[in-house]
Amino acid sequence: MLSAKKILKCLDDDWPVLEALANRSQLYSFSFQDVQALFTRYFPQLSSEQVFREAQKLLAQDILIPQAKSSQLELNRSVLEFIQFLTQEHNLGTVGDIQSRIDELDRLRARLDGAVRQKDVHEMRRFVRLMDERVREVVKHFRKNESAILHLVDKAKADDSNMSLARRYAAVMEAFDEYIEPVLQMIDINGPFQHSIETLEHCLSDLVQFIEDTGFMSGDKEPLVQLRTRLLDMNQIGRESLTRSTDVLMPLREELRKNTLISRNASLVLATLRKQGFEPIMEQLAAKFSSDHQKFSLGSANQITSYMAELVDYQDDNYQLPDAVDSQPGANIRVPDLQDVLKSARTQKSNTDLSKWLAHSYPQLPVDELLFLYQELSRAPALKLEHQDDVSEMEVNGFRLRLHPFVTRHSDRT
């Protein structure tokens, strides 16, 4: 069994070693010799016998435990989580962790209502205490996930490897898709999170009002007020944490989007060069000083003299690579300017589905660019859009999209 005093003392005495082992434990195991090497690195004043005793002490106190059927070691899970909490380097949780606590709050609220009707004081206090613990856990998850996202962003920016930008930002984009987007849907004004918070707040307010009117359980009024305040703070903390996380992730997402667009256009140019070659593309722009027949014939003295005289006054023009060689439309990907799209969208009539209008107006646009414009326009206050409850399905460039459409309000016809 772990001894709290001994663990705290080891953390204080051997913190550099344990911190290094915690970082390594996320991906790899380690051997007893690796632990000794870390003691030698961080505590060079220790002798070899002292290094062995220090490493053996971690084993004896169950801070280091052997893996099953292996000579490799790992940190005790409780110690690892405590070190990660102290260093704020948490693994990103899932939206299910938060949603399960909200579902538990709904269940406890129903039990609290039953205890109030039966005037069971003991059960009422127990359910209030359990709800207070669940609220604290939700706040902890919000803050932990925000810290994990900041750590992912810093790690992606500091990565100086030669990997592509998409691979460097893979974990960051996964955090946006697997955490930010689901939580945004969950805490939406019509989402289950907001509904549960409002229902629980009304329940606590009614109970506080009942205590004030009747004087029943007057000594338990303060915990109820504190729980209601903490519940409202949880809602605000979650929204602020999500806003900060989104503000950190969006620049990297935009950088990756632009890099992807550049890569696509570069791939199209290279594909054209491979198919047609470099000379057929450049021969339209190359300066011609002689005909094809003259290239393979000897000139006379007069021709050479005349040719050299013309070179004296020759001025070279600035030739540029063509924007598009292929005459077929859509050979090059051109993303419209966001402000131009916004101006066009403002001229649309009421009841216009924003997603269908974008797909009809820009049929050659890639799906990710179309969704980017859809996301930006849906937030534009100038359009005055309202979010529909019905799900709309549409197919764009081979992709099937399911969206809650944004539609212009009836009173905002232009």
LOZA-956231 format. One record per residue: x, y, z of N, C-alpha, C in turn. Coordinates in pm, whole numbers, plus 32768, in hexadecimal, padded with zeros to 4 digits. Example, Ala and Ser with C-alpha at 12.3 -4.5 7.8 and 13.67 -1.06 7.14 Angstrom:
! residues 2
85277DC7830C84CE7E3E830C85287EB6830C85057F1F82C485577F9682CA850A80038313
This chain:
! residues 414
80557F8880008000800080008058807C8000803180DF7FB3808081597FA9807881A9802B80E981DD805380F0823280CA80FA82C3809C8099831580C78094839F8098811283EC80BE814183DC813981B884258166823383FE81158243837B80FE82B8834E80B482B4837B8021823C837A7FE6823083A67F5B8251843A7F4E821B848A7FA88238851A7FA382CC85377FB8830B84EB8011839A84FD802883EB84D67FAB83C384677F6B8409843E7EF083F484A47E80837C84DB7E76836485427E1183BC85BC7E2983CD85DD7EA7842186517EC884B586337EAF84E185BC7ED4856F859B7EC7859785777E378541852C7DF2856584F47D6F850D852A7CFF84E085A77D0A848185DD7CA784B685D97C18853286017BF9855F85FB7B6B855585707B2F8576850B7B7D857184827B4B84E184577B33848A84727B9283FF84487B8583B784947B1683D985117B04839C855E7A9683C785257A0F844685027A02847684C579858434843E796C842383EF79D683E0836D79C7834D837E79A2830D83E779D58280840079B382728423791F82CF847278EA82CB8492785B82E384167806833D83C07832835C834877E682EC82E277F082A082E4785D82388280787181C4828E781081B8830077CF814A83127772815A82BB76F681D5829876D381EC8249765A823781C77673829681C976CD82EF815676DD82F6812C7770832280AF778283488081780783DE809C781984148075788B84A2808E78A584D5801F790085588013790285977FAB795385D17FE779D386007F8F7A2C863F7FBD7AA786BF80097A8987067FDE7A208780802579F8876180B179C586ED80C4798286C6814A795586AE81A679CC867381717A35865B81C17AAD86E081EA7AEB873F818C7AF287C381AE7B27880982177AD287F9820C7A4D8837827079F487FE82FA7A0D877C83047A28874083867A44877383BF7AC88783836C7B2D87BB839C7BAB884A83CE7B95889783887B43892083B47B28892384397ADD88C2844C7A8388BE84C87A35889685407A8C882D85307ADE87F985A17B29883E85B57BB1887F854C7BE288C585567C62895485207C5189AA85697C0C8A3185377BEF8A8785267C6C8A6085637CDC8AB085587D568A9F84D17D9A8A3C84817D748A2484007DB48A8583977D7D8AAF833E7DD58B0282CE7DAA8AAB82627D6A8AEA81FF7D318A9F81947CF08A4A81467D558A8081327DCF8A3380EB7E3589BA813D7E6289CC81C07E6F895D82177E9688F1821B7E29891D821D7DAA88BE821C7D3B886B819D7D3F88AC812A7D58886380AB7D6087FE80AD7DD2882580E27E4687CB80E47EB98753813F7EA0876B81B17E5D86FC820D7E3F869881CE7DDF86CB818B7D79867181487D1A862780D57D5D866E808B7DB4862F801C7DFB85C4804E7E5C85D780C57E92857580FD7EEF84F181197EA984F681477E2C847B815F7DE0842F80DC7DC8847980717DB384397FEF7DA283FB7FBE7E2484437FCF7E9284137F9E7F1383957FE87F40838680667F19831280B67F4382A080B07EDE82AB80577E79824280437E13822980BE7DBE828A81197DBC828081887D5D829E81557CD082FD80FB7CC7831780B27C4A82E780247C5E829E7FF17BFB826B7F677C0382917F1D7B8482AE7E9B7B8D82D27E4E7B1582577E317ABF826C7E2E7A3D82017E0979E381E87D7379E981727D4A79BE814E7CBC79C581A67C6A796981E37C0179A182367BA3795682A37BEB790782E37C4D7947834C7C98790483AA7CD1796C84257CE9794284877D29799A84807DC17992842C7DF77937841D7E87792983C97EBF799B83DA7F4079B583947F827A2383367FED79ED82DA80177A43828280887A24826080D07AA68238814C7A99821081997B0E818881687B40817881667BC380F6814A7BFD809081AE7BC5801D817D7B9B7FBC81D37B567F91824A7BAB7F8282357C2C7F5B82A47C837FC7830F7C89804482E47C9080B383437C9380BE838C7C0E80AA83437B9E80B083817B1A804583EC7B097FCB83CF7B327F5F84317B267F7984AB7B7E7FB484957BF27FD385057C4C803F855F7C0F80A585217BD2810F856F7B9280D785BC7B1A8081857B7ACB804485BE7A597FEC86317A867FA986217AF77F59868F7B2C7FB187057B54802286E67B93807C87517BBE80BB87997B4780DA87517ADD811A878E7A6880B587BF7A02803387A77A1A7FC987D379C07FDA879C7932801687297923802486EA78A07FC78671789B7F47868D788B7EE48623788B7ECA85F277FD7E9B857777F57E68854777767DDE8580775F7DC185A076E47D4085DD76C47CD1857876DB7C6C85A177297BFA854B77427B98855076CF7B27850F76E17AC0850A767B7A43855276AC79EC8571764C797085B376707918855776C3792C84D376B678DE8474770578F9847F7799797484A677BF799384B8784D793C8525788B79278590783F78D485FF7871784085DA786A7818859C77FA778C857B77E9775C8518785377B284BA787A778A845978E1776F849E796677BD8505798777A585507A047722859E79FC770485D579867687861E7976760F85C07983761B8549794875B084E57957759E84BE79E9760F84B37A31760784937ABF75C385037B0E75DD85817AE7759A85F17B28750385EC7B1174DA85C67A98744A85B77A7D740D854B7AD6745484DC7AE5742084707B387416849C7BCB747D84E07BFB747C850D7C86741185787C9C73F785CA7C38738D862F7C46730585ED7C5872EC85837C0B726D853B7C1B726384FC7CA572D284C47CD672D184897D5C72BD84F57DC772F9856B7DAF72E985DA7E0E725886087E147216860E7DA2718886347DA0713585D27DF37153854F7DE2710984EC7E31712284F97EC671A085177EEC71BF85277F7B717B85A47FB3716F860F7F62712C86897F917099866F7FA7705886257F4C6FC986087F5D6FB085B47FDA700E85597FF86FFF8505806F7039854680ED707685BB80DB70B48604814B711B85AD819571688565814771D38511817D7253856581827270859D81F672DF85FA8204736585B581E87376853C821A73F484F58208741284DE817373AE84B0812973C28497809A73D98519804E73938582807473A686038032743786318040746D862780B874F9865180CE755985FA807E753B857880777595851E802F7596853E7F98752285587F5F751B85757ED0755A85FD7EB1754A865D7F0A758A86E07EF4762286D17EF77654867E7F5576E586687F5C771986217EDE76CE85BE7EAC76F885777E3276F685D37DB9769086297DAF768A86877D3F76FD86EA7D44772187147DBC779287707DCA7813872E7D98782586AC7DB5789C86657D85789C865A7CED7827863D7CB0782186317C1E783D86B77BDA780C87237C13782787A77BD978BC87C57BDD78FC87A67C4D798C87BC7C5879D887677BF279AA86ED7BD879EC86967B7779E086CE7AE9796B87077AC8795A87437A4379B987B97A3179C3880E7A987A2088807A927AAF884E7A827AD187E57AC97B5887AB7ABF7B72877A7A317B10873979F27B218708796A7B35877B79087AE887E579167AF8885878BD7B85889178C67BB588A5793F7C3988E079527CA8888179267C96880079427CFA879D79197D05879678827C948795783D7C96878C77AB7CCF880B776C7CB2887D77A77CEE88F977747D8688F577827DB788C577F47E4888B978087E84885777A57E3D87E877897E708785772A7E7787BF769E7E14880E76767E14884B75F17E8788AE75E47E9E88FF764A7F0E895D76467F938912763A7F9D88A1767F8017885076768029881875E87FBC87EA75AB7FC387B675227FED882174BF7FB7889974D07FD889077474806A892E7483809A893C74FE8126895E7514818388F374DC815D887674ED81AE880974BA81B2880874228140882573E1813B8829734F818C889D731881878911735A81D28985732B82688972733E828F892E73AA831E891D73C7835D88AB737A830C885B7336834187E872EC8390881972738413880072718469882C7204848E87B971A68441874E71A8845E86DC7151843886FE70C1845E86A57067844486BB6FD983BF86806FAD83688660700B82E686296FE6829186956FA4822E86696F5881D386C76F18817F870D6F828147877F6F5980F787CC6FB8807C877E6FE58044872E6F8C7FCE86E06FB07FEE867A701E8064863D7016808A85DB707B80B0861E70FE80F2869270F7811586D971718099870871BC8032873071727FBA876571AF7F4D86FB71BD7F6F867C71A97F09861271AD7EC3860E72347F10861272A17ED4860C73277E80868873437EAC86FC730F7E61877673257DDB877172DC7DDE8743725E7D61873972127D0486CF724E7D3E866572837CEC85FF72C57CAA863873417CF2868D738B7CB786CD74007C42872673D87C4E876C73687BE287C3733A7B69877073117B81870372C67B1286B372927AD0865D72FE7B23862573597AEF85C673BA7AC58606743F7AEF868374587ACB86C174D87A81874674C47ABF87A374797A858828746C79FB8823742A79F287E173B6797387DC736E7905879773BF791E872073FA78B386E2744B7889873574C478E98776750578C687C7757A787788437550789A887C74DB784D88EE74A677BC88C6749077A6884F745A771D8821744676D9880474CB772587D3752C76EA87B075AC76BD882B75FA7710889575FC76EF890B764A76A0897175F97672894A7582761D89A2753375A389CA7584756A8A3C756374FB8A7075B274848A1275B2747889BF7549740D895C7544743E88CF756374B988C5759274F5884275AA74D1880A763274F4878B764A74D1874976CA751887867742759287B8772E75DD87F2779D7592886A77D6756C88C7777E7528894077AB74A0891F77E8745A88BE77AD73D8889877E473E6885F7871744A880B7887745F87D0790B74848839797274DA8898794A7505890179A7748E895879D1743C897F796F73C989D4798F7365898A79E8734C890A79CA72EC88BD7A1B731D88AE7AAA739E88907ABB73D588817B4173D789067B8B73F389737B4473F489F67B8573688A1A7BB8730289FF7B6772788A1B7B93725389C47C0B728089467C0A726388ED7C7B72A189217CFC731E894C7CF6736189807D6E73248A047D9B72FF8A5A7D3B72C18ADA7D5F723B8AC47DA371EC8A657D70716B8A477DAF717E8A107E3C71E789BC7E4D720089847ED2722D89EF7F3472818A4C7F0572AC8ABB7F5B72358B127F8071DE8B2C7F1E71678B7D7F3A710A8B367F9D70FF8AB17F9070AD8A637FED70E48A6D807C71668A68808C71A48A738111718C8AFD814B71968B6580F871808BED812870F08C04815270938BC3810970058BD881286FD88B8981A2700B8B0F81B26FDB8AB7821D70388AB0829570B48ACF828271148AC082EF71438A338302711189D482B07139894882BA71C789398284721E88F482CC72AA88DE82A472F58963829272DB89C082EB731A8A4382DF73B28A3A82EA73E489D58331747489C7833D74B7899282C07468895C826274A0892681E6748E8984816F746589FE818974538A5C811B74D98A8280DC75408A98812E75C18AC580FA76008A628097760289DE80B476388980805075ED89847FCB756889997FD1751B89A07F5575408A1D7F0575508A8D7F4975788B087F0476038AF97EC8765E8ABA7F1376E58AA57EDF76E48A497E65769089E07E6A768789847DF8765089CC7D7D75EB8A1D7D9075B38A687D1E76198AC87CE476648B0C7D3A76CC8B677D0A773A8B1C7CC177628AAA7CF877CA8A5A7CB8779A8A227C3377198A037C2A76E089D07BAD76E68A3B7B4076C28AB67B6276CA8B237B00775B8B417ADA77B48B397B3E78428B4C7B1F78758ADF7AC378468A637AD5786F89F67A7D78488A1279ED77D08A4479D877A38A66795177FC8AD17914781B8B397962786F8BA6793078FE8B78791879338B28797579BC8AF5796579C88A9F78E979638A4B78D0796789F6785979678A4777D979158AAC77D0790F8AFF775779908B4E774379C58B8677B07A438BD277A37AB78B76777F7ABC8AFF77BA7B268AA0779A7B1E8A7577087AA68A5C76D77A958A35764C7ABA8AA775EE7A9A8B2276147ABE8B9575C17B568BA375B77B9A8B9876287C2C8BA376277C6B8B3275D57C388AB975E47C6E8A4875987C598A5C75027BE48A8D74DD7BC78AA5744F7C208B1374177C378B7C74647C8D8BEA74367D1C8BBA741F7D488B58746C7DCF8B23745B7DD78AC673E27D6D8A7773CD7D708A1373627D528A4D72D87CFF8AB472D17CD48AE7724F7D478B1B71F87DAB8B66722E7E1A8B8F71D77E658B1A71997E798AAD71E57EBD8A3971AE7E6689F571457DE489F1715D7D8989B570FB7D878A07707A7D898A8D70877D8C8AE270117E0F8AD36FC57E7E8AC870117F008AB56FD07F048A316F827ECD89C86FBD7EC989476F797E6F894C6EFF7E0089956F077DA589A16E957DEA89E86E1F7E308A556E3C7E768A9C6DD27EE68A476D987F2E8A006DF07F9989A96DC07F63893A6D677EEE89056D8A7EB1889D6D387E8988D36CB07E55894E6CAD7E2E898B6C2E7EA789A36BD57F1489D36C117F8F89E96BC37FC489656B8D7FBF88FC6BE07FEF88796BB37F9B88456B3F7F18885C6B467EC3882E6AD87EE688746A557EF288F76A5B7F14894169E17F9D891B69AC7FFE89076A09808388DC69DD807E8852699C802A87F969D2801C877469977FE1877C690B7F8087D868F77F4787E868717FAE881A680E8001887A6839806988AF67E180CE884267BE80FA87F46821815B878A68088120871D67AF809E86FF67C4805F869B676F805986C966DE8040874A66C9803F8781664180C9877B66028131879A665281BA8793661F81E0870565FA81B386A2664C81D38616662D818E85E865AD81148616659780CA85EA652180FC862F64A2811186B264A6813086FD642E81C48720641F820D8716648C829A873D648682AD87D1649B832987F764B58346888464D1835088D86452838B88A063EA83A188ED636F831F8915632B82BA88BB631A823E88E862DB81F989596326820B895C63AA81CC89C763F782158A4B63E4829A8A4463E182E98AC063DA82FF8AF3634D82EB8A9E62E883098ACC626082AA8B39623282318B41627281D58BAC624F82098C34627D825E8C3462E1828D8CB2631C831F8CCF62FD83648C6E62C183F38C8362A884098CE96238846C8D3E6249848E8DA261E184CF8D5C6169849F8D7860F084D28D39607685248D9F602885A38D80601285FC8DD75FC686118DA45F3785E78D2B5F1985F98CF35E9385918C8A5E7B857E8C6B5DFE851E8C045DDA855A8B7B5DF185028B135DEA85338A8B5DFD85978A655D9085868A995D1485E38A7A5CA8866C8AB75CC2866D8B325CF986EC8B765D12873A8B375D8486F68AEC5DDB873D8AAD5E4A87A38A475E1787868A0A5DA687DA899D5D74882789C35CF5883B8A465CDC88868A745C6688EB8ADC5C8F89588AE25C4489C18B465C5E89988BCB5C2289A98C375C6E89888CBB5C3B89FE8CFB5BF589DF8D5B5B9E8A498DA65B5A8A7D8E125BB68AE68E565B898B218EC25BDA8AC08F345BEC8A748F535B828A138FC05B8D89A48F9E5BEE89788F205BEF890F8EF85C4C893D8F015CDD89B98ED75CF189EE8EDD5D7B89FF8F6D5DA78A2D8FC35D4D8A3E90515D7189B790905D93895290725D4088CD90A95D59889490735DDC88AD8FF35DF6887B8FB45E7188BA8FF35EED893C900D5EE98981904B5F5A895490DB5F6D893491215F01890591AA5F0E887D91B05F538828914D5F3687A6914A5F7887B29129600C881A90DC602F882B90B960BB885091306112888A919860D788B4920E6123883B9251616387CE925961188755929C614B86EF923B6188871891BE619B86B8915B61CD869F916F62628620916C628785F99174631485A590F8633685D190B2639D858D903663C4850B9056640C84A0900F63E8841F901C642D841A8FBE64A483CA8FE5650783BA8F90657D834E8F286560837B8EAD6551831D8E40653682FC8DF865B882818DD465C682538D8D663C82158D09661482188CAC667181D58C2C665981408C42664980FF8BFB65F1806E8C0C65DF80238BDC665A7FB08C1E66767F5D8BF466E67F1F8B6B66CF7EF68B5166537EB78AD166337ED08AB265A07F058A3D65877F1E8A1264FE7EA889C664C77E6A8976651D7DF7892664F27D82898364DA7D47897B64667CD889D364427C5589A864817C52893064BA7BD8890164F87BBC895065787B40897065927B2089BB660C7B39896866877B6189AA66F37B77896567727BFB891E677B7C5A8939671D7CDB88F667257D288923679F7D13899E67CA7D5889D3683F7CF189F868A87D0F89DE69247CB189F8698F7CBC8A8A69B87C4F8AD369AD7C4E8B6169D17BE28B746A3B7C0C8B9D6AB07BAF8BB26B1F7B7F8C426B1B7AFC8C586B197ACA8CE26B157AE88D2A6B977AF38DAC6B8D7B0C8DFE6C037A928DFC6C5E7AAB8DF46CDF7A3E8DE86D4079E38E626D3B7A198ED96D2A79C78F516D26796D8F546CAA79A38F236C39794F8F1C6BC178DC8EBB6BD378F88E496C12788E8DE86C2C78268E236C8B78548E6D6CEF77F88EAA6D4F779D8F0F6D0A77D58F5F6CAD77828FBF6C6477188F7A6C0F77408F0C6BCF76DF8EC16B7F76738E836BD576998E526C4A76388E126CA275D28E756CD975F98EF26CE9759E8F576D1F752E8F796CBD75418F5C6C3E74DB8F7B6BDA74738F0D6BCB74838E9E6C1474268E2F6C0573A28E4C6C4D733A8E0C6C1B72B68E1E6C5572AA8DCF6CD8723A8DE56D1D72238D9B6D98720A8D086D7A72188CB56DE372068C236DD9726E8BE26D7F72DC8C256D6673488BEC6D1473A28B966D6D73B18B176D4A74098ABC6D9274998ADF6D7174E68B056DD6756F8B336DBF75C58AC66D8075B98A4A6DB0760C89DD6D7B75EB89C06CE9756A89BB6CC67544899F6C3B756A8A136BE075618A8D6C1375898B006BC1761E8AFE6BA376708ADC6C0777008AD26BEF77218A646B8C76E089F06B9A76FC89826B3E76D189A36AB0766589EF6AA176378A156A1B768D8A8569E076BA8AE26A3377068B546A0077978B3169E477D18AD06A2D785E8AAB6A1C78678A146A0D783989DE699C7835894A698D78BF890A698479268955695779AB891B69467A00892469C479CB89616A2E7A1A89766AA77A2588F36AF57A9E88D06B297AAC88576B7B7A52885C6BF77A3487E56C2A79D587DD6C997A0988246D167A8C88166D327AC088566DAB7ABC88EE6DA17AD589246D287ACD89B56D167A3C89E36D1D79E189916CE9795389B36CEF792389B86D81794F89576DD1792989566E5E796889C96EAA79E189F36E817A218A666EC079CE8AE36EA879A38AF96E2B794E8B6D6E0C78C98B636E5778928AE96E5F78138AD46EA578218AF96F3978918AD26F7578A78AF1700278B88B86701979048BC96FC0791B8C596FD2789B8CA96FBA784E8C876F5277D48CD16F35776A8CBC6FA177668C446FDB77028C2A704377188C8170BE77948CAF70D177B38D05714477A98D99712477938DBB70A477938E48707C77148E8C70AD771E8EF3710176A68F35713476598F7E70C7769B8FA4705976578FEF6FEF75ED8F9D6FA975FA8F186FA975998EC46F63751B8EAA6FB575248EB3703874B38E9F7091746E8E19707574B78DAE708B74858D28706F74498CEA70EC73F08C8C70D773B78C3F714573D18BAB712D73EC8B62719874128AD5719073938A80719273828A29712F730E89D3712673248953717772B6891A71A972BF889D71F572C6882371997288882B7125728687B970C9730F87A5708A73318726707373B187047034739F87016F9D73FA87416F5673F887456EC5746C86F26E8E7450869F6E2B74B7864D6DEB74CF86806D5D754D86806D35757286AA6CAE75F386646C867609865A6C05767F86186BD176D2867D6B837752868A6BA877AC86EB6B6A782B86A36B41784686A06AC178C286646A8B78DB85D86AC1787085896AC7788084FF6AF5787984EC6B8B786885576BD9785F854E6C6A77CF856B6C94779B851B6CF0771485316D24771F857B6DAA76DF85EF6DB276E686456E28765D86476E6C765F86416EF175E7864D6F4375F986C76F9E75A7872F6F8875B887AD6FCF753287DC700575388828707174C68877709E74CF88FE7055747C89166FF0749489896F97747F8A0F6FDC74C88A726FAC74B38AFD6FD2745F8B406F6573F38B846F8C73968BC16F2E73838C536F5373778CA96EEE735F8D386F0772D68D4B6F4272CE8DA16FA5724E8DB96FE971EB8DFD6F8971668DED6FA870FD8E276F5471028EBF6F5871258EF66FCA71208F886FDA719A8FCD6FA371FA8F816F6872788FBD6F3D72888FB66EA7721E8FC26E5C722A8FC76DCB727590436DA172C690376D3B731190AB6D0872CC90E16C8D
